[in-house]
Structure formats: structure tokens, C-alpha cells
Amino acid sequence: MKKLLAIGGIIVVIFILIVFLNNKSNEKKLADNPYGTEDLEQLTIDLLEDENYQNIALPDEVSKQIESGEPTTVYYFSPDCQFCMEMTPRLMPIADQYDVHVYQYNMMEFGDQAKGEYDVLRWPTLVHYKDGKEQGRMEAAQPDEMIKAFFDEFESN
């Protein structure tokens, strides 16, 4: 019985240590995050240091950019979307090749706003806006050739 209690105690201590270390890691990641809040889902926190998710834009920023009339490309993604996690590491280098700034809009954190305002109902979704209006949309994970074709069509205008 004493061995069982000792093993149980060790398991509890290990669990507490894991929680403590995870919280410390999250604190470091959240220090200067682009969301401006520490009230984020864990999957979002996990992406904060990922080089493919460094163009995060808040809803107000995206809205102002679209309303400005300037050509704007927005990538709607969610950290819990396996297709987004597969497409983003391919999309962002292609965008860099085309010298296109892609605003990354996190649907996990701000999905309700995008669903109503931009009619984004599934993701990943890549949308190009010009003169405040949607010019083109690509939904679901696409092969590199389709991403390049999207940029060829909408970023050359």
C-alpha cells in the first residue's frame, strides 16, 4: 500500500511540474504576442513562435485594410484545422516569392466576426480584396500550382 501511495504521489508531482512548466512556457510566448491579449486558446499560443504565422492581423486591422481600397490578401485559418496546418507552410513561402503581404486571420480566435462580415464559413480560405470588394477566393487546401495561379491572377493587377 505504501508503494502505491508513493507512486501516486510521484505521478501527482510530475503532473504539477508539467503544468507549471507549460504555464511558464506560455507566459514567455504571450509576452509580446500580436493578439494583444493573453486570453488565447492553447493551439493559438502554440503557433506564436512558428515562422509561418508571423503575419497575424486583428479584425479591426483587416477591416481597415480592406476598406482602404488597397489590394489586400487575407488568409483565414484555424490552428485546429489540419488542412490549414498543411497549407500554411506552403502558402507563406509562395507569398514571399510573389512579394505579397498576406494578412493571417485566426478563425479560432475571431471566427464569428469573419463569418458574418466576410462570409468565411470554412478554412483555409484565401481571399483577395480590391477597392473594398472581394475579387477572388480560394477555399480548402490547394496544391502549390493553384496558390501560384491565385497570386498570378490577383496580385498582378
Secondary structure in CASP SS format (residue, H / E / C, confidence):
PFRMAT SS
TARGET T0000
AUTHOR 0000-0000-0000
METHOD secondary structure of the structure
MODEL  1
M C 1.00
K H 1.00
K H 1.00
L H 1.00
L H 1.00
A H 1.00
I H 1.00
G H 1.00
G H 1.00
I H 1.00
I H 1.00
V H 1.00
V H 1.00
I H 1.00
F H 1.00
I H 1.00
L H 1.00
I H 1.00
V H 1.00
F H 1.00
L H 1.00
N H 1.00
N H 1.00
K H 1.00
S H 1.00
N H 1.00
E H 1.00
K H 1.00
K H 1.00
L H 1.00
A C 1.00
D C 1.00
N C 1.00
P C 1.00
Y C 1.00
G C 1.00
T C 1.00
E C 1.00
D C 1.00
L C 1.00
E C 1.00
Q H 1.00
L H 1.00
T H 1.00
I H 1.00
D H 1.00
L H 1.00
L C 1.00
E C 1.00
D C 1.00
E H 1.00
N H 1.00
Y H 1.00
Q C 1.00
N C 1.00
I E 1.00
A C 1.00
L C 1.00
P H 1.00
D H 1.00
E H 1.00
V H 1.00
S H 1.00
K H 1.00
Q H 1.00
I H 1.00
E H 1.00
S C 1.00
G C 1.00
E C 1.00
P C 1.00
T E 1.00
T E 1.00
V E 1.00
Y E 1.00
Y E 1.00
F E 1.00
S C 1.00
P C 1.00
D C 1.00
C C 1.00
Q H 1.00
F H 1.00
C H 1.00
M H 1.00
E H 1.00
M H 1.00
T H 1.00
P H 1.00
R H 1.00
L H 1.00
M H 1.00
P H 1.00
I H 1.00
A H 1.00
D H 1.00
Q H 1.00
Y C 1.00
D C 1.00
V C 1.00
H C 1.00
V E 1.00
Y E 1.00
Q E 1.00
Y E 1.00
N E 1.00
M H 1.00
M H 1.00
E H 1.00
F H 1.00
G H 1.00
D H 1.00
Q H 1.00
A H 1.00
K H 1.00
G H 1.00
E H 1.00
Y H 1.00
D C 1.00
V C 1.00
L C 1.00
R C 1.00
W C 1.00
P C 1.00
T E 1.00
L E 1.00
V E 1.00
H E 1.00
Y E 1.00
K E 1.00
D C 1.00
G C 1.00
K E 1.00
E E 1.00
Q E 1.00
G E 1.00
R E 1.00
M E 1.00
E E 1.00
A C 1.00
A C 1.00
Q C 1.00
P C 1.00
D H 1.00
E H 1.00
M H 1.00
I H 1.00
K H 1.00
A H 1.00
F H 1.00
F H 1.00
D H 1.00
E H 1.00
F H 1.00
E C 1.00
S C 1.00
N C 1.00
END
